[in-house]
Amino acid sequence: FYTYAQKEGLAIPKTFFLRNRSDVEAAANELTFPCIMKPPMKTPTWEKNTRAKVYKVASQKEFLALYDQCSGWADLLMAQQWIEGNDANLYSCNCYFSDDSEPLVTFIARKLRQWPVETGTSCLGEEVRNDAVLEESIRLFRSVNYHGLGYVEMKLDDRTGKHYIIEPNIGRPTGRSAIAEAGGVELLYTKYCDMLNLPLPPNREQKYIGTKWIYFRHDVQSALYYWWKGELTLRDWWQSIRGLKWDAVFSWADQAPFWYDLWGFLGNLTKTLLGKLMKKKIHQK
């Protein structure tokens, strides 16, 4: 995608592909910091060595050291300019395109928080209007005559006021795509009807009713981080999660995923705390 975007002049951050040490040194001389480093696709070796989706790098020295550390975890790494702005600067377009590459349904939303912060995945989002994101997403998919479910994430740069494409996804619903149905827009049912040549549902236009999407456990973790930094109060957090919502995990009709997810988190937290306690005791001895 990034090779295509560079060729077509799409709005992406300055991007470098890191195949060897020479590529890394050349990129280090052209990038301004901070920047990010990540694999184009996470390999089993990458996931075995780290849980990080992407690394944020603060300096040239750290950039070179990080490459030396993780270059063996993937066949290819990439570096990108960091786009300044908080979590709420991240916008997305969920959409479905017909076989003649017409957008039959679109839905624009933005993140409010993510976990892990800055480089994680959305844990609280809301629908918004952003015509720049909508138009650039449609332009991207039409340029390749795309047919199917699509998703584009873009970030607004605080320095320039310009939106940059962070990543696209195709061919599947994304984790946050259920916000469209919660907002009264039939994203997946439109795909279903189009594929079977059935009449399309009438509810395909975004109404901007303020629908939100939340992964509650992750949002609590993210909120605690911002509270610890003095950037979020309990009242601010409560205000941010109020309103019409779709929960990523919880459902009154089937509560098992929520409790399983919570139990797994508590189990991992207990193991981590016990591990630190044991290391402390061993060190004291």
Secondary structure, 3 states (H helix, E strand, C coil): CHHHHHHHCCCCCCEEEECCHHHHHHHHHHCCCCEEEECCCCCHHHHHHCCCCCEEECCHHHHHHHHHHHHHHCCCEEEEECCCCCHHHEEEEEEEECCCCCEEEEEEEEEEEEECCCCCEEEEEEECCCHHHHHHHHHHHHHCCCCEEEEEEEEECCCCCCEEEEEEEECCCCCCCHHHHHCCCCHHHHHHHHHCCCCCCCCCCCCCCCCEEECHHHHHHHHHHHHHCCCCCHHHHHHHHCCCEEECCCCCCCCHHHHHHHHHHHHHHHHHHHHHHHHHHHHHC
